[in-house]
Amino acid sequence: MRDKKSLGYFISGRRKVMGLTQEELGNKIGVSKSAIAKWETNGGLPDRNNLKKLSEIMNVSVDELYRVIKQADAKDIDLQLNITPDVIAALESYGYKVIRPDVRDQAHDKEVNQHGND
């Protein structure tokens, strides 16, 4: 059974969301598809350089990947692709309300503080 709290799970899930095969992801990073399979099945971890390339390709920070490794808790990380500020601006220009992560976090903190003072 696959451990759903691992970097391997995160890499696999994110790769699938991006619509890439193991071979395609490997080609982008400069490693074999068997290296990708090894990472996804928790048979090993990417080295520092490959972790950096992986973060750039998957549009996540290296810090996020290190957090997954340290906490082994990928289920809390959004597997969907990040939305750039340009996309947010375009959506807002069409009248969509976009809840930005920093605003959502501030609202959550405010709510917690209000309930904590009750």
C-alpha positions in Angstrom: 0.0 0.0 0.0 1.3 3.4 -0.9 2.1 5.9 1.9 0.0 8.9 1.1 2.1 11.1 3.3 5.3 11.3 1.3 7.3 13.2 -1.2 6.7 10.3 -3.6 2.9 10.8 -3.3 3.2 14.5 -3.9 5.4 14.1 -7.0 3.1 11.5 -8.5 0.0 13.5 -7.8 1.4 16.7 -9.1 2.8 15.1 -12.2 -0.6 13.6 -13.0 -2.3 16.9 -12.5 0.2 18.5 -14.9 -0.6 15.7 -17.4 2.9 14.4 -17.6 4.2 10.9 -17.9 7.1 9.8 -15.8 9.2 9.8 -19.0 8.1 13.4 -19.8 8.9 14.7 -16.3 12.2 12.8 -16.4 13.1 14.5 -19.7 12.3 17.9 -18.3 14.5 17.3 -15.2 17.2 15.4 -17.1 16.8 12.1 -15.4 15.4 8.7 -16.5 11.8 7.7 -16.1 13.0 5.0 -13.7 14.4 7.8 -11.4 11.0 9.4 -11.4 9.4 6.0 -10.6 11.9 5.5 -7.8 11.1 8.9 -6.2 7.3 8.3 -6.6 7.5 4.9 -4.9 9.7 6.3 -2.1 12.7 4.3 -3.2 14.9 7.4 -2.8 14.9 11.2 -2.8 16.0 13.6 -5.6 19.3 15.2 -4.9 19.5 19.0 -4.3 19.9 19.9 -7.9 17.0 17.7 -9.1 14.8 18.9 -6.2 15.4 22.5 -7.5 14.6 21.5 -11.1 11.5 19.6 -9.8 10.3 22.7 -7.9 10.6 24.9 -11.0 8.8 22.4 -13.3 6.0 21.8 -10.8 5.7 25.4 -9.9 6.2 25.0 -6.2 8.9 26.3 -3.9 11.9 24.2 -2.8 10.7 25.0 0.7 7.4 23.3 0.1 9.2 20.2 -1.1 11.4 20.2 1.9 8.3 20.6 4.1 6.8 17.5 2.5 10.1 15.6 3.2 10.4 16.8 6.8 6.7 16.6 7.7 5.9 13.7 5.4 2.5 15.3 5.0 1.7 15.9 1.4 -2.0 15.7 1.8 -2.1 19.3 3.1 -0.4 20.6 0.0 -2.5 21.6 -3.0 -1.8 19.4 -5.9 -3.4 21.8 -8.4 -1.2 24.2 -10.4 -0.5 27.6 -8.9 -2.3 30.6 -10.3 0.0 33.5 -11.2 -0.8 37.1 -10.3 -1.5 37.7 -14.0 -4.2 35.0 -14.0 -5.7 36.4 -10.8 -5.8 39.9 -12.3 -7.5 38.6 -15.5 -10.1 36.7 -13.5 -10.8 39.7 -11.3 -11.1 41.9 -14.4 -14.0 39.6 -15.6 -15.7 40.1 -12.2 -14.6 36.9 -10.5 -13.9 37.1 -6.8 -10.5 35.5 -6.1 -9.7 34.7 -2.5 -6.0 35.1 -2.3 -4.1 32.7 0.0 -2.7 35.5 2.2 -6.1 37.1 2.6 -7.7 33.8 3.4 -5.0 33.1 6.1 -5.5 36.6 7.6 -9.3 36.0 7.8 -8.7 32.6 9.4 -6.3 34.1 12.0 -8.8 36.9 12.7 -11.6 34.3 13.2 -9.4 32.2 15.5 -8.4 35.3 17.6 -12.1 36.3 17.9 -13.1 32.9 19.2 -10.1 32.8 21.4 -11.2 36.0 23.2 -14.8 34.7 23.9 
